[in-house]
């Protein structure tokens, strides 16, 4: 076997080894990113559930009965009587 052929075989063997290491690294990286994606999806789902709870709480706090009760008790507001109402016409 001559030196040129031996050098070619060694170079091709090195290229195969380098390619196999690159494939393993790419596979590892893909798995790592997939795990991170799954965690982010779980976090998104948890945030969606919390958002739904917050929307429900907001609608509860903004009911007309509650707003009217707070206006009467805290702000001392009342519905004006017919004598207190003035109608202004253009």
DSSP file (Angstrom, degrees, kcal/mol; ACC not computed):
  #  RESIDUE AA STRUCTURE BP1 BP2  ACC     N-H-->O    O-->H-N    N-H-->O    O-->H-N    TCO  KAPPA ALPHA  PHI   PSI    X-CA   Y-CA   Z-CA
    1    1 A X              0   0    0      0, 0.0     2,-0.1     0, 0.0     0, 0.0   0.000 360.0 360.0 360.0 132.1    0.0    0.0    0.0
    2    2 A X     >  -     0   0    0      1,-0.1     4,-1.9     4,-0.0     5,-0.2  -0.382 360.0-107.8 -88.7 170.1    1.5    3.3   -0.9
    3    3 A X  H  > S+     0   0    0      1,-0.2     4,-2.4     2,-0.2     5,-0.2   0.837 114.5  55.3 -66.6 -36.8    1.6    6.5    1.2
    4    4 A X  H  > S+     0   0    0      2,-0.2     4,-2.1     1,-0.2    -1,-0.2   0.907 109.3  46.5 -64.1 -43.4   -1.1    8.4   -0.8
    5    5 A X  H  > S+     0   0    0      2,-0.2     4,-2.3     1,-0.2    -2,-0.2   0.907 112.8  49.9 -67.1 -41.5   -3.7    5.6   -0.4
    6    6 A X  H  X S+     0   0    0     -4,-1.9     4,-2.5     1,-0.2    -2,-0.2   0.903 110.7  50.1 -62.7 -42.3   -2.9    5.3    3.3
    7    7 A X  H  X S+     0   0    0     -4,-2.4     4,-2.5     2,-0.2    -1,-0.2   0.893 110.1  50.5 -63.8 -40.3   -3.3    9.1    3.7
    8    8 A X  H  X S+     0   0    0     -4,-2.1     4,-2.6     2,-0.2    -2,-0.2   0.914 110.9  48.5 -64.0 -43.6   -6.6    9.0    1.9
    9    9 A X  H  X S+     0   0    0     -4,-2.3     4,-2.6     2,-0.2    -2,-0.2   0.917 112.9  47.8 -63.9 -43.4   -8.0    6.2    4.1
   10   10 A X  H  X S+     0   0    0     -4,-2.5     4,-2.5     2,-0.2    -2,-0.2   0.912 112.5  49.1 -63.5 -42.3   -6.9    8.0    7.2
   11   11 A X  H  X S+     0   0    0     -4,-2.5     4,-2.2     2,-0.2    -2,-0.2   0.913 113.0  46.6 -64.1 -43.3   -8.4   11.3    6.0
   12   12 A X  H  X S+     0   0    0     -4,-2.6     4,-2.4     2,-0.2    -2,-0.2   0.894 111.9  51.5 -67.0 -38.9  -11.7    9.5    5.1
   13   13 A X  H  X S+     0   0    0     -4,-2.6     4,-2.4     2,-0.2    -2,-0.2   0.913 110.6  48.6 -62.2 -41.9  -11.7    7.7    8.5
   14   14 A X  H  X S+     0   0    0     -4,-2.5     4,-2.7     2,-0.2    -2,-0.2   0.896 110.4  51.4 -63.8 -39.9  -11.2   11.0   10.3
   15   15 A X  H  X S+     0   0    0     -4,-2.2     4,-2.4     2,-0.2    -2,-0.2   0.892 109.7  49.7 -64.3 -39.6  -14.0   12.6    8.3
   16   16 A X  H  X S+     0   0    0     -4,-2.4     4,-2.4     2,-0.2    -2,-0.2   0.922 112.3  47.5 -65.1 -43.3  -16.3    9.7    9.2
   17   17 A X  H  X S+     0   0    0     -4,-2.4     4,-2.2     2,-0.2    -2,-0.2   0.926 112.9  48.6 -63.1 -44.1  -15.4   10.1   12.9
   18   18 A X  H  X S+     0   0    0     -4,-2.7     4,-2.1     1,-0.2    -2,-0.2   0.899 111.9  49.3 -63.2 -41.1  -16.0   13.8   12.8
   19   19 A X  H  X S+     0   0    0     -4,-2.4     4,-2.2     2,-0.2    -1,-0.2   0.894 109.8  51.2 -64.9 -40.3  -19.3   13.4   11.0
   20   20 A X  H  X S+     0   0    0     -4,-2.4     4,-2.2     2,-0.2    -2,-0.2   0.895 109.7  49.7 -66.6 -38.5  -20.5   10.8   13.6
   21   21 A X  H  X S+     0   0    0     -4,-2.2     4,-2.5     2,-0.2    -1,-0.2   0.906 110.7  50.9 -64.2 -40.2  -19.5   13.2   16.5
   22   22 A X  H  X S+     0   0    0     -4,-2.1     4,-2.5     2,-0.2    -2,-0.2   0.886 109.4  50.4 -64.7 -38.5  -21.5   16.0   14.7
   23   23 A X  H  X S+     0   0    0     -4,-2.2     4,-2.4     2,-0.2    -2,-0.2   0.920 111.3  48.1 -65.2 -43.6  -24.5   13.7   14.3
   24   24 A X  H  X S+     0   0    0     -4,-2.2     4,-2.5     1,-0.2    -2,-0.2   0.912 112.6  49.1 -63.2 -42.3  -24.4   12.8   18.0
   25   25 A X  H  X S+     0   0    0     -4,-2.5     4,-2.7     2,-0.2    -2,-0.2   0.918 111.2  49.2 -64.1 -42.8  -24.1   16.4   19.0
   26   26 A X  H  X S+     0   0    0     -4,-2.5     4,-2.4     2,-0.2    -2,-0.2   0.900 111.7  49.3 -63.1 -40.8  -27.0   17.4   16.8
   27   27 A X  H  X S+     0   0    0     -4,-2.4     4,-2.2     2,-0.2    -2,-0.2   0.920 112.3  47.8 -64.6 -43.8  -29.2   14.6   18.2
   28   28 A X  H  X S+     0   0    0     -4,-2.5     4,-2.5     1,-0.2    -2,-0.2   0.920 112.3  49.4 -62.2 -44.4  -28.3   15.7   21.8
   29   29 A X  H  X S+     0   0    0     -4,-2.7     4,-2.5     1,-0.2    -2,-0.2   0.902 109.9  51.1 -62.9 -41.3  -29.0   19.3   21.0
   30   30 A X  H  X S+     0   0    0     -4,-2.4     4,-2.1     2,-0.2    -1,-0.2   0.910 111.2  47.9 -63.9 -41.9  -32.4   18.4   19.4
   31   31 A X  H  X S+     0   0    0     -4,-2.2     4,-2.3     2,-0.2    -2,-0.2   0.917 111.2  50.8 -64.3 -42.5  -33.4   16.4   22.5
   32   32 A X  H  X S+     0   0    0     -4,-2.5     4,-2.0     1,-0.2    -2,-0.2   0.919 112.4  46.1 -61.2 -44.1  -32.3   19.3   24.8
   33   33 A X  H  X S+     0   0    0     -4,-2.5     4,-2.4     2,-0.2    -1,-0.2   0.854 110.1  54.2 -68.4 -33.8  -34.3   21.8   22.9
   34   34 A X  H  X S+     0   0    0     -4,-2.1     4,-2.3     2,-0.2    -2,-0.2   0.908 108.1  49.4 -65.9 -41.2  -37.3   19.4   22.8
   35   35 A X  H  X S+     0   0    0     -4,-2.3     4,-2.1     2,-0.2    -2,-0.2   0.914 111.7  49.1 -63.2 -42.1  -37.3   19.1   26.6
   36   36 A X  H  X S+     0   0    0     -4,-2.0     4,-2.4     1,-0.2    -2,-0.2   0.896 109.5  52.5 -63.6 -39.7  -37.1   22.9   26.9
   37   37 A X  H  X S+     0   0    0     -4,-2.4     4,-2.4     1,-0.2    -2,-0.2   0.908 108.1  50.8 -61.8 -42.5  -40.0   23.2   24.5
   38   38 A X  H  X S+     0   0    0     -4,-2.3     4,-2.2     2,-0.2    -1,-0.2   0.902 110.2  49.7 -63.0 -41.0  -42.1   20.8   26.6
   39   39 A X  H  X S+     0   0    0     -4,-2.1     4,-2.4     1,-0.2    -2,-0.2   0.912 111.1  49.2 -63.4 -41.9  -41.3   22.8   29.7
   40   40 A X  H  X S+     0   0    0     -4,-2.4     4,-2.5     2,-0.2    -2,-0.2   0.874 109.7  51.4 -66.8 -36.3  -42.3   26.0   28.0
   41   41 A X  H  X S+     0   0    0     -4,-2.4     4,-2.4     2,-0.2    -1,-0.2   0.903 110.2  49.3 -65.5 -39.8  -45.6   24.5   26.7
   42   42 A X  H  X S+     0   0    0     -4,-2.2     4,-2.3     2,-0.2    -2,-0.2   0.918 111.5  49.0 -63.9 -43.0  -46.4   23.3   30.3
   43   43 A X  H  X S+     0   0    0     -4,-2.4     4,-2.4     1,-0.2    -2,-0.2   0.898 110.2  51.8 -62.9 -40.1  -45.7   26.8   31.6
   44   44 A X  H  X S+     0   0    0     -4,-2.5     4,-2.3     2,-0.2    -2,-0.2   0.917 109.5  49.2 -61.5 -43.3  -47.9   28.3   28.8
   45   45 A X  H  X S+     0   0    0     -4,-2.4     4,-2.0     2,-0.2    -2,-0.2   0.900 111.0  49.8 -63.9 -40.8  -50.7   26.0   29.8
   46   46 A X  H  X S+     0   0    0     -4,-2.3     4,-2.3     1,-0.2    -1,-0.2   0.899 111.3  49.2 -64.3 -39.8  -50.4   26.9   33.5
   47   47 A X  H  X S+     0   0    0     -4,-2.4     4,-2.6     2,-0.2    -2,-0.2   0.865 108.4  53.7 -67.8 -35.2  -50.4   30.6   32.6
   48   48 A X  H  X S+     0   0    0     -4,-2.3     4,-2.1     2,-0.2    -2,-0.2   0.903 109.4  48.4 -63.5 -40.6  -53.5   30.1   30.5
   49   49 A X  H  X S+     0   0    0     -4,-2.0     4,-2.2     2,-0.2    -2,-0.2   0.928 112.7  47.7 -64.8 -44.4  -55.3   28.5   33.4
   50   50 A X  H  X S+     0   0    0     -4,-2.3     4,-2.5     1,-0.2    -2,-0.2   0.893 109.8  53.3 -63.7 -38.9  -54.2   31.4   35.7
   51   51 A X  H  X S+     0   0    0     -4,-2.6     4,-2.4     2,-0.2    -1,-0.2   0.910 108.1  50.5 -61.8 -42.2  -55.4   33.9   33.1
   52   52 A X  H  X S+     0   0    0     -4,-2.1     4,-2.2     1,-0.2    -1,-0.2   0.913 110.5  49.2 -61.9 -42.5  -58.8   32.2   33.0
   53   53 A X  H  X S+     0   0    0     -4,-2.2     4,-2.5     1,-0.2    -2,-0.2   0.911 110.9  50.1 -62.7 -41.4  -59.0   32.4   36.8
   54   54 A X  H  X S+     0   0    0     -4,-2.5     4,-2.6     2,-0.2    -2,-0.2   0.883 109.2  51.1 -66.1 -38.1  -58.1   36.0   36.8
   55   55 A X  H  X S+     0   0    0     -4,-2.4     4,-2.3     2,-0.2    -1,-0.2   0.911 111.2  48.6 -63.8 -40.8  -60.7   36.8   34.1
   56   56 A X  H  X S+     0   0    0     -4,-2.2     4,-1.8     2,-0.2    -2,-0.2   0.915 112.1  48.6 -64.0 -42.4  -63.3   35.1   36.2
   57   57 A X  H  X S+     0   0    0     -4,-2.5     4,-2.5     1,-0.2    -2,-0.2   0.904 110.3  51.9 -64.1 -40.7  -62.2   37.0   39.3
   58   58 A X  H  X S+     0   0    0     -4,-2.6     4,-1.4     1,-0.2    -2,-0.2   0.914 109.2  49.0 -62.5 -42.5  -62.3   40.3   37.4
   59   59 A X  H  < S+     0   0    0     -4,-2.3    -1,-0.2     1,-0.2    -2,-0.2   0.849 110.9  51.9 -67.2 -31.3  -65.8   39.6   36.2
   60   60 A X  H >< S+     0   0    0     -4,-1.8     3,-1.1     1,-0.2    -2,-0.2   0.919 110.0  47.6 -68.2 -43.5  -66.8   38.7   39.8
   61   61 A X  H 3< S+     0   0    0     -4,-2.5    -1,-0.2     1,-0.2    -2,-0.2   0.750 111.4  52.5 -68.9 -23.0  -65.4   42.0   41.2
   62   62 A X  T 3< S+     0   0    0     -4,-1.4    -1,-0.2    -5,-0.2    -2,-0.2   0.205  75.0 133.8-101.7  16.0  -67.1   44.0   38.5
   63   63 A X    <>  -     0   0    0     -3,-1.1     4,-2.3     1,-0.1     5,-0.2  -0.342  63.7-123.2 -65.6 149.9  -70.7   42.8   38.9
   64   64 A X  H  > S+     0   0    0      1,-0.2     4,-2.7     2,-0.2     5,-0.2   0.879 109.7  55.4 -63.5 -38.0  -73.3   45.5   39.0
   65   65 A X  H  > S+     0   0    0      1,-0.2     4,-2.4     2,-0.2    -1,-0.2   0.924 110.1  45.3 -61.3 -44.5  -74.6   44.5   42.4
   66   66 A X  H  > S+     0   0    0      2,-0.2     4,-2.5     1,-0.2     5,-0.2   0.921 113.5  49.0 -66.5 -43.6  -71.1   44.7   44.0
   67   67 A X  H  X S+     0   0    0     -4,-2.3     4,-2.3     1,-0.2    -2,-0.2   0.914 112.9  47.9 -62.6 -42.8  -70.3   48.1   42.3
   68   68 A X  H  X S+     0   0    0     -4,-2.7     4,-2.3    -5,-0.2    -1,-0.2   0.914 111.3  50.3 -64.7 -41.8  -73.7   49.5   43.5
   69   69 A X  H  X S+     0   0    0     -4,-2.4     4,-2.6    -5,-0.2     5,-0.3   0.919 112.3  46.8 -63.3 -43.3  -73.2   48.2   47.0
   70   70 A X  H  X>S+     0   0    0     -4,-2.5     4,-2.2     1,-0.2     5,-1.2   0.883 110.5  53.2 -65.8 -37.8  -69.7   49.8   47.2
   71   71 A X  H  <5S+     0   0    0     -4,-2.3     6,-2.6    -5,-0.2     4,-0.3   0.901 113.4  43.7 -63.8 -39.7  -71.0   53.1   45.8
   72   72 A X  H  <5S+     0   0    0     -4,-2.3     4,-0.4     4,-0.2    -2,-0.2   0.934 124.0  32.8 -70.5 -45.6  -73.8   53.2   48.4
   73   73 A X  H  <5S+     0   0    0     -4,-2.6    -3,-0.2    -5,-0.2    -2,-0.2   0.951 129.9  28.1 -81.1 -49.7  -71.6   52.2   51.4
   74   74 A X  T  <5S+     0   0    0     -4,-2.2    -3,-0.2    -5,-0.3    -2,-0.1   0.884 132.7  30.8 -82.8 -39.2  -68.2   53.7   50.7
   75   75 A X  S   <S-     0   0    0     -5,-1.2    -3,-0.2    -4,-0.3    -1,-0.2   0.467  95.9-130.3-100.8  -2.9  -69.0   56.7   48.5
   76   76 A X        +     0   0    0     -4,-0.4    -4,-0.2    -6,-0.3     2,-0.2   0.868  51.6 158.0  55.3  40.1  -72.4   57.4   50.1
   77   77 A X        +     0   0    0     -6,-2.6     2,-0.3    -9,-0.1    -1,-0.2  -0.602  16.5 179.5 -91.6 155.5  -74.0   57.6   46.7
   78   78 A X        -     0   0    0     -2,-0.2     2,-0.4     3,-0.0     3,-0.0  -0.971  37.7 -93.5-149.1 162.5  -77.7   57.1   46.0
   79   79 A X        -     0   0    0     -2,-0.3     2,-0.0     1,-0.1     0, 0.0  -0.677  51.6-116.7 -77.9 127.6  -80.2   57.1   43.2
   80   80 A X        -     0   0    0     -2,-0.4    -1,-0.1     1,-0.1     2,-0.1  -0.319  25.0-120.2 -68.3 147.7  -81.7   60.6   42.9
   81   81 A X    >>  -     0   0    0      1,-0.1     3,-0.7    -3,-0.0     4,-0.7  -0.299  31.3 -99.6 -77.9 170.5  -85.3   61.1   43.5
   82   82 A X  G >4 S+     0   0    0      1,-0.2     3,-0.7     2,-0.2    -1,-0.1   0.836 123.8  55.4 -62.4 -33.0  -87.6   62.5   40.8
   83   83 A X  G 34 S+     0   0    0      1,-0.2    -1,-0.2     3,-0.0    -3,-0.0   0.783 104.7  53.7 -70.8 -26.2  -87.5   66.0   42.4
   84   84 A X  G <4 S+     0   0    0     -3,-0.7     2,-0.4     2,-0.0    -1,-0.2   0.601  89.8  93.7 -82.9 -11.4  -83.7   66.0   42.2
   85   85 A X    <<  -     0   0    0     -3,-0.7     2,-0.5    -4,-0.7     0, 0.0  -0.702  56.1-166.9 -89.6 129.2  -83.5   65.3   38.5
   86   86 A X        -     0   0    0     -2,-0.4     2,-0.6     2,-0.0    -2,-0.0  -0.962   8.2-151.6-114.4 131.4  -83.3   68.3   36.1
   87   87 A X        -     0   0    0     -2,-0.5     2,-0.5     2,-0.0    -2,-0.0  -0.902   9.7-163.2-103.2 123.1  -83.9   67.7   32.4
   88   88 A X        -     0   0    0     -2,-0.6     2,-0.4     2,-0.0    -2,-0.0  -0.929   5.0-165.5-110.2 125.1  -82.1   70.2   30.2
   89   89 A X              0   0    0     -2,-0.5    -2,-0.0     1,-0.1     0, 0.0  -0.848 360.0 360.0-110.9 145.3  -83.3   70.5   26.6
   90   90 A X              0   0    0     -2,-0.4    -1,-0.1     0, 0.0    -2,-0.0   0.495 360.0 360.0 -71.9 360.0  -81.4   72.2   23.8
